[in-house]
Amino acid sequence: MKIKQVEELVGITRKNIRFYEEQELLSVGRSENGYREYGMEDVKRLKEIRLLRRLGVSLEEIRTLFDGHRSLEDVLERQVIQLEQQKDSLHRTQLFCRQMLEDRPSLEKLDADACLEQMDKLEKEGVIFMDETHMDIHKKKQLGAVFGAVVMSILMLALIGLMVWANTQEQVPVLILVVYIGVPVLVILGVVAALVFRLKEIKGGEEDEASKY
């Protein structure tokens, strides 16, 4: 069956499906013409992935399950323990916030040093707070895409400049010059279009959709 049918049967998008294939959680056969051919076993596997992801099981845990390194019982037991830890961590974070509220806080009276010291103690006891040093992976991808586009554009502009300079040394027919300059210009326009598409894709979250399941 085609991927559109799989989307309808499983209830996830083709971006999800492609993502799971890239993560090697799904191995899809191909027809003689090279197109992917999905079967009911693939649908069953995708439904299993969707179920486990909705329970919060990580992709790595799912991989160990499918590889046979862990049983479903082991994976679920580990997930129950992890959820209990998250629940306890959230509860203690909530208590910390309530404690701050009870002190009738204002920005002028806020003792950030004391609060941070208390948070450090809680972290040593297993409470998880937001890591302020963590850089969003989307930001890294955006910077990488912009950097690649800028480098390519600079190279094309340099090529255009070289052609213009060469033309001042030995003139060529205008039509040929336009063609020589037009090719790098088209490349730059293509790079810009690809960059815009890439930034939208990153903003939408390549893995974000898949992480919902």
Secondary structure, 3 states (H helix, E strand, C coil): CCHHHHHHHHCCCHHHHHHHHHCCCCCCEECCCCCEECCHHHHHHHHHHHHHHHCCCCHHHHHHHHCCCCCHHHHHHHHHHHHHHHHHHHHHHHHHHHHHHHCCCCCCCCCHHHHHHHHHHHHHCCCCCCCCCCCCHHHHHHHHHHHHHHHHHHHHHHHHHHHHHHHHHCCCCHHHHHHHHHHHHHHHHHHHHHHHHHHHHHHHCCCHHHHCC
